[in-house]
Amino acid sequence: MENYEKVNILLVDDNPANLLAQEAVLAELGQNLVCVNSGKEALKHLLEKDFAVILLDVSMPEMDGFELAELIRHRPSSAHIPIIFITALAMTEIEREKGCSLGAVDYIFSPVSPEILRAKVSVFVDMFRMQREVKRHAEELTELDQILEKHLEDVERLNQQLESANKELESFSYSVSHDLRNPLTVISLSSQMLMIGYADKLDEKGRDCVSRIQKATQRMTELIEALLALSRLKQQEIKSESVDLSTVTDAIARELKERDPDRQIEFIVEKGVITNGDGQFLQITMENLLGNAYKFTSKKPQSKIEFGVMSLESRGKEAGGRGQDGKAIYFVRDNGVGFDCSQADKLFTAFSRLHPASEFSGIGIGLATVQRIICRHNGRIWAEGKPNEGATFYWTLG
């Protein structure tokens, strides 16, 4: 049985016998019964407590029930309390209307039926308890609303700070990149002029130094371009259109095969994989993921790269059970060098590399670009792999 907080019931009657009889009948309700024999004493208790219902004798000396009811109704703290008049006298229609105008919700005539009295009072007890619960929940909701409002203000402030920081970072990246281009151009042109105009005056070591300078400036130029491209991803608007990822993948696979026709590589592309998103950005995503797989399978005598979307049945078995939110999980899988899963968090960090540049060339920004594109599509990307056993990249789109 639930443990409810007791409510107060006020019994007002100048006859002690009547009070005892009412108290005995209502004791079964298990509530707090406050018994008084005068209007003045009733008013005193009404200042101290909140009552679910008042049982009020109409005929009392000094202050009758109607006078007391009028005073109760004029006090804001007690104006809402329902009043049940109890009387042994027959009442005229005028007296009944007067009682109703003073807030009487019911009349009970003596002798009182115990069952009727308990039933009527229990209704008001239940109503009072419900009102109290509603009030408590309303106060809790108000408090939660205030907390939520504060959190939203905090989020808004953080968003503004983040937006400001992003603008500063973009401005910094743009400025640095452009400021670096000029001296790099001078270095590159000077080294070319040195190689062309003074090649016969340079020994092998000198020509090697100039060649190193040209390669370093070329790589720095590529890094600057990649940094600018990564920065621009935040500024471009995301479009929503139907994109056939299977067709996109087939086209990229053909281009990759044409790079090295003698290489033994197999592309397995699931047909009819269509999604919604920005076609240009998803093209960049597939180019980076497939290009990444192409590069890291280059040491395999027989390379294999697979693209597809996971079926409903396999979602719980693969990818660590991810995708339970019902979104399609796309993947690119290869049989290349793989990686150590303990370092998976570094995969999507710009300019971070898990394999030496001497083994696999690249700038180290492709997967960071992919992650930003996926995030801008309200999706997520993760990877699984083992050293020398290949890697699989999974992603969802919002």
Secondary structure, DSSP 8 states (H G I E B T S, - for coil): -------EEEEE-S-HHHHHHHHHHHGGG--EEEEESSHHHHHHHHHH--EEEEEEES--SSS-HHHHHHHHHHSTTTTT--EEEEESS---HHHHHHHHHTTEEEEEESS--HHHHHHHHHHHHHHHHHHHHHHHHHHHHHHHHHHHHHHHHHHHHHHHHHHHHHHHHHHHHHHHHHHHHHHHHHHHHHHHHHHHHSGGGS-HHHHHHHHHHHHHHHHHHHHHHHHHHHHHTTTS----EEEEHHHHHHHHHHHHHHH-TTS-EEEEE-TT-EEEE-HHHHHHHHHHHHHHHHHHTTTSSSEEEEEEE--HHHHTTSGGG--TTS---EEEEE-SS---GGGGGGTTSTT--SS-TTTS---S-HHHHHHHHHHHTT--EEEEE-TTS-EEEEE---
